[in-house]
Amino acid sequence: MASLSIFLPLFFSLLSVTSSSPNSLLLPITKDPTTQQYLTTISHGTPFVSTNVVVDLSGSGFWLDCSSRKSSSSLRTIPHRSLQCLTAKTHSQTWPIDQDQHTPCEILPKNTITGKSASEGVLVEDVMKLKSTKDSIFDFLFTCSSSLLLNGLSNDAKGIVGFGRSRTSFSSQFFNSVDSRRKITFCLSSSSGVVLLGQNNFLESEIFRSLTFTPLVTNQNNEYFINVNSIKIGGKKVSFNTPSLSQKGSGYGYDGTKLSSVVPYTTMQSSIYSNFKSAFLKAALSMNMSRVASSVSPFDVCFDSRGVDESQSGPIVPVVDFVLQSEMVKWRIHGRNSMVRVNDDVMCLGILDGGDEQKNPIVIGGYQMEDVLVQLDLDSSMVGFSSSLLIKDSSCSKFRFGSKDVQFQSS
């Protein structure tokens, strides 16, 4: 294994970012080990109050439980007969033209963890302080919801912040407020990580210039998708009954593979998962891995981890490749991102059966994106991703937040 001292000077010089750049925003991310949810903190209102929110990479909404804090003197309710209200309305929400012009704009927020929607919600605007932009203060629109919508969220969370392509997502509002390239860069980990919005010298470093890119696909809900054309396990192509991994079947239309930070582990529609599971088991047995008799919820396939060799990127198990637009373009999943240790003796396959009714054929979950740099370039409609940072003796948790810069650091 290469010495850490070989890599880290290169990372120090190439992966620094000035956190005071006026056209970028850097948000620290932590992971709640109980719920497997990724959280960030926003400072909003007058006086400013720090609030933890769940990060939803593909989410179109931005909502908070407004009952969890005292009143803000800068909070403004948006009237329903306003351009802001019209902008925030989705295609499925009605426009009550018979109401008085001062009637509050009603938006029904959704908890994308549980799939539940609120029975009421009001669109509001308030100030937010973003420390990464020289303590700049911006006006942001979000929906005030009741505490009932918090069910299913981390105990520390008071809402969900979406980074999807809707016009009122958190990221869209930020990009509308600054002169910057519309880039969203995620680096998740099992403990801490970061999301960076906008253009920065950080994005011009060597590691970002070496990212693998694939076309970005969006749907009517402004979520993020990529096209997975085939899957290989241990270098061997898996055969599927469906003609395309980008379509679920007749009547469902084109979806593709969704990127999601609110789904803990990658899930596959049952007909896809069945063949994937069989191929993975065959490859695992050929490597003398021993399957244990009992699975550990929510996992279906578990193995005896005793005696399994380890590498920088986790246990040595069959490598999973999501083959994209060509055989040369692959999202490679090593042992750290495919296997989950449930105890000292057992590890389980962290790719799950999503059921027959799963909307999207494949959903790449947060665990498979950990310690992988993922960049959404909305201007060019491309998704860039790195190989596992663990191979380079680093990780997304090794960002160091200082007064002037942010960089990877050694252990």
Secondary structure, 3 states (H helix, E strand, C coil): CCCHHHHHHHHHHHCCEECCCCCEEEEEEEEECCCCEEEEEEEECCCCEEEEEEEECCCCCEEEEHHHCCCCCCCEECECCCHHHHHHCCCCCCCCCCCCCCCECECCCEECCCCEECCCCEEEEEEEEEHHHCCEEEEEEEEEECHHHHCCCCCCEEEEEECCCCCCCHHHHHHHHCCCCCEEEEEECCCEEEEEEECCHHHHCHHHHCCEEEECEECCCCCEEECCCEEEECCEECCCCCCCCCECCCCCCECCEEECCCCCCEEEEHHHHHHHHHHHHHHHHHCCCCECCCCCCCCCCEEECCCCCEECCEECCCCEEEECCCCCCEEEECHHHHEEECCCCEEEECEEEEECCCCCCEEECHHHHECCEEEEECCCCEEEECCCHHHHCCCHHHEEECCCEEEECCC
